[in-house]
């Protein structure tokens, strides 16, 4: 109700929004230290090379769309799935589950030098099987599982025909959109505390930077701001990077009638527009804790 009251009242409803987030946080405690420990342990396991030999899967071309919630990942998936060769699967959770089913055993990550070629093949078999079951006849599928960035390097090695698409956006707009929206219980627990929102943004950007350091071409980089300001240039470039020919339908993702299960459903039913850029500015005073924490953590913005 508090989130809805803010949506109806705007600025006068900020006290309701703050109270709603406090109640949500009490019901769903979040421990940022545990999240950071997971990231650190995963990186240590990845760094314990050498990697085992990998037999890549060239039978499928998955397009893994990743980034922070509210960064524009739904719009990017909507654009890609407007293409006649692409089927959208939404946020399946398949990539992380398949990878962790092998990488995480008995409460700890297995060092890469402790894995075999068969272990890596198991990840591919499980993930390809899940994707094929969801879209048996598609030549390309999009998977918009937010957590795919955690195992980006694994996905890229397993699927040479696939692509990892990272959507970046001004972290102040991301944080503001997260703070004002109600997420399902048990998901995005950081979303109800401004300091934790900033810390989570930092953690994600650092993990993405970790993978970039291993391979500068790990991701197709999409700027949300550039995309909505100049879709006529950015969309053809995105399709070309995905080895897809240009199709006019991709310039009009609002006409795509596929089911959308995320908070962005209203936005993606409208023509692409830059109107949401800088929305945080009207609430800068209210967002001071988050903005100051982003500054202290050296999270970049334009």
N, C-alpha and C positions, 0 to 999 in steps of 0.2 A: 504494500500500500504506500509506503514511503517513497519508493522509486516512482510509482505512478503519480503520486502527488507532485513530485518535482517535475515530472514530465508535463503535467497539466498547468502548473503554476509558474515554472521558470524560476528566476532568481529568488522570489519570495518563498519558494519551496525548498531552499537549500537546507534549512534545519531538519526538514523531513528526510532529505537525502542522507545527511550525516547520521541521523538516528537510525535509518534503515541499514546503512552500512555497518554501524556499530552492532546492531542486533544480528545481522548476518555473520559478522566476524565471531561473535560470541557462540553462535550455533555451529560454526565451522572453523575452528582454530587453525591457524596456519603458522608453520615454523620455517622461516626462510633459511635458517641454518641447515635444516635437513635437506632442503632443495640444493643449496650450494655444495653440501657434502656429496650429494649424488653426482653433481656435475664434475666435481674434482675427482671423484673415484672413477668415473667413466673416462675422463681424459687420461688419468694415470694408466688405466687398462689399455686404452688405445695406443698410448705412447710406448707400451712395453712390447716393442716390435721384435723381430719382423712379423709382418702379417703373413698368414698362411696363403698358399696359392689359391686363387679364386677362379672358378669356372663361371664366367658371366652368363647371365640369362638374356639372350637376345630375342626371345620370343614375344616380348611385350615392351611397350614404350610408356611407362608410367610418368606422369607429370606431377611431381610432388610439390605442392604449393604450401609454403610455410612462412612463419612470421608471428609476431605478437598478435593476440586477439585485438580486433578493432583496427588493424593496420591496413586493411584492404584486401585480405586474402580471399574473401567471398567474392568480391568484385572480379578479381583476377580469374578465379575459377569459373565465374559466370561468363567472362569473355572467352576463355578457352573452350568451354563446353558449348558455346554457340557455334563452334566449328563442326562441320558435318562429320569429321573423322574422330571426334572426341566425345567420350561419355564421362559425365561427372559422377563421382562417388561420394563427395562431401567428406565430412570428418569421420573416417572409418576407425581410426586408431590402429589400423593394420600394420603400418610400418614399424612403429615402436614396439608393438606386442611381438611381432615376428622376430625383430632383432634382439629384444630383451629375453626372449624364450631361450636363446643360446648364449648371449653375452652375460646374462645375470643368473648365477647359479648359487644356491645355498646361501642367499643373503649377501652376495658380493659379486662384483664384476670379474669376469675371467680375463686375465691378461691376454692380449692378442697372440703372444708367442706360445700360449697354452691351448690355442684353438687349432683345428685341423681344416683342411679343404672341405671335408665332409660337413663340419659344423657350419661353414659359410654356405654350403649348398643347402643345408637345412633351412637357413633363414630365407633364401631365395625360394625354395619349394613352398614354404608356408605362406610367404607373402604373395607370390605369384598365384598360388592356389586360391587365396582369399580374393585377390583382385579379379581373377578369371571367373570365380563363382558369382561375383557381383556384376560383372559385365562380360559375359562369355564371348561376344562377337566383336568387341571394340578393338580397333587397332591402337588407339591411344585412350588412356583413362587418366582423369585427374583425381588425386587424393589430397584433400585439404586438411590433413591431420596436423594440427599446430605443432605437436611434439616431434615432427620428423626432423627438425633441425638438430636434435640431439644425436642422431645416427646418420647424419648427412653423408659422411665419408663412406660408410658401409653401403648405403643405398647407391651412391654413385659408382662404386666398384662393381656392385652386383648387376647393375642395369645400365650398360653403356648406351643403350638407345633411349634411356629415360632422361629426365631433366629435373633438377632441383631449382625451384623458383622461390627466391626470398623477397618478400614484400616489405620494404622499409617505409616508415612514416615518421614525421615529427613526434618524438616521444611525449611531448606535452599534449598533443591531440590524442595520442593513444591512451595516455594515462587518464585524461579527462573522460574519454568515452568509456573506458573500463569502470571508472569510479561512479558514473551516473547510470550504469546499466546493471540490471539484476541477472546474475548467472545462476544456473541450476545448483541446488545444494550439492556440496561435495566437489564442485569444479571451480578452478581458478580461485582458490582460497585467499590468495594475496590481494584479490580485487577489492577487498573491503577495508583496506588500510592504505592511506596515501604513501606512507614510507615504504611499505612492502611492494606497492605497485612500482615505485621507482627502482627498488632493489631487484625486482623480477625483470624489469626492462634491461637493467644493467647485466644481469646474469645471462639473458638471452643474447644480447649483443656480444658479450664476451665469448659465448659458445660459438656463435656464428663466426666471430673473428678467429677463433681457434681453428675452425675448419678452413677458413680462407687462407690462413698461414700455411696450411698443408697443401692447398691447391687454390691459387688465385681464381681459377675458373670453376670453383666448386658450385657456385650458384649463378643462375640468371638473376641479375639484380633488377628489381622493379621499384622505382620510387612512386609512391602513391600520389604525391603532389604532381610530379611530371605526367603521370598517367591521366589524371583527371583534368589537368590543364590543357594537354595536347594529345588526346586519344588518337587523333589521326596519324600522328607520328609514332607514338609509343606502342600502339597495338600491333601494327605491322612488324615492328622490330621484335616484339615479344614472340609473335608467331614464327618469324624467321629463326629466332634463337631456338625454338622448339621443333624446327624442321617441318613446319606446317605452312602450306601455301595460304596466302591471304584470302579471306572470304569476307564479303561485305557484312554478313550477319554478326561478325565479331565486333563491329563498330557499334552495334545496337544490342548490348547484352540485356537491356530492359525488356526486349521482346522474347527473351528466352523463358519459356514457361516451365522449366524443370522445377522440381520441388527444392526449396531452400529451407534448411532447418536451423539457421543461425540467426543471431540478433540483427543481422544486416538485411533481412528479407525486404523491409520497406525501401531501403536505399537502392538495392539492386533492381527493383521494379521501376525505378525512375531513370531517365537518361543520365549519362555520366555528367557530373557537374563538380566544379571545384568549391562549391559553397561551404563545405564543411571544413575547409582548410582554416586553421587558426581559430577554431571554435573555443579553444581553451581561454583565449584572451579575455572574453567577457566575464570569466570567473577566476581570473588570475589570483585575486586576493584569497579566495576560498581555497585555491589549489597551492598556496604558498608552501605548505610542508612537502608536497610532492616535487614541486619545481626546485626548491632549495636542495632537496636530496639528490635530484638528477644532476644539479650543478656540482654538488660535492663529490658525486661519483664519476664526474667527467663524462657523462653520457652526452654525445654530440647532438646538436640540432642545427637546422639552417638558420 
